[in-house]
Amino acid sequence: MAERTDAEHLQFATSRNRVLYSFNRGDFLRLHSQYLAGGKDHAGMLLARQQHYSVGEQMRRVLKVMALKSAADMRNSVEFLSAWG
């Protein structure tokens, strides 16, 4: 999906019922708001600050989210990796 827009990435993830993971917090927060305002659903977003966590720390936190949040819990929600330390 190289060179696709953020909206296309979110649409792709949503069409496959996948939570989107991104460092692009600002743009995806805007898309989240647009989706909700437009009555559209997405499968959820997990957003992180770029170059803030090692790959291992990212994985630990992502796995924690996966263990504690169901797909239904994530639907139309945004979680921040920083909250899962």
N, C-alpha and C positions, 0 to 999 in steps of 0.2 A: 504494500500500500504506500510505497514511497511516493512522495510528491502529491499525496492526496490532502485535501483540506481536513481541518479538525472535524468539521461537520460530517464529512464522509467517514472518518475514523469512528466517530460515535455511532453513526448509522450502521456501519459494518458490525461493530461490537454488539449493538442492540439486536440486529437481525439474527445474530447467533446466540443471543441471551448470555453474553459475556460482559463481565465488569471491565471497564476500561481503566488501565493503569497508565498514568502519565505524569511527567514533570511540568507540563504546560498548564499550571494551575489557573492562571487568569482566564485564558481562552475557554477552558473547559467549564469553569464556574459560570461564565457567561452563557455557554451553550446549555448548561443545566437549567439556568433561569429561563432561557428561551423555551426549552422543552416544556417545563412546567407551566409557563404562561400560555403556551400554545396547546396545552392539553395532551402533549406527546409523552410517551413513556421511554425510559431507557433502563438498562439492566443495572446501572450503578456506576460509580466512579471512585477510584482510589487515587488520590493525588499526593505527590511528594515534591519536596524541594530537590532540585537537581544538584548533584555532587555533595549532598549533605550526609548521606549514609553510604557505608560500604555495601557491596553487593550482598554480602552475608547478612548484614543488618536489615537490608531491604527484605530479603527472603524471610528472616525471622518474623518481621512485622507483618508481611503479607500472609504468611502461614497462620499467624495469630488471628488476623481478620477472618481468614477462611474457616478457622476452627470455631469462631464465635458468632459469625454472621451468616445466616442462610441467604440463598438467592432471593427469597422473598423480602428479607430484611434490607438487602442492598438495593432493591428495585427503587428507582427514582431518588436515590440518596447519594450523597457525596461523603466520603470518609477521607481523612487526612492521615497519611502514614505517621506523622508526628504524634498523633494521639494514641498510637499502638505500641509504645515503648515498653 
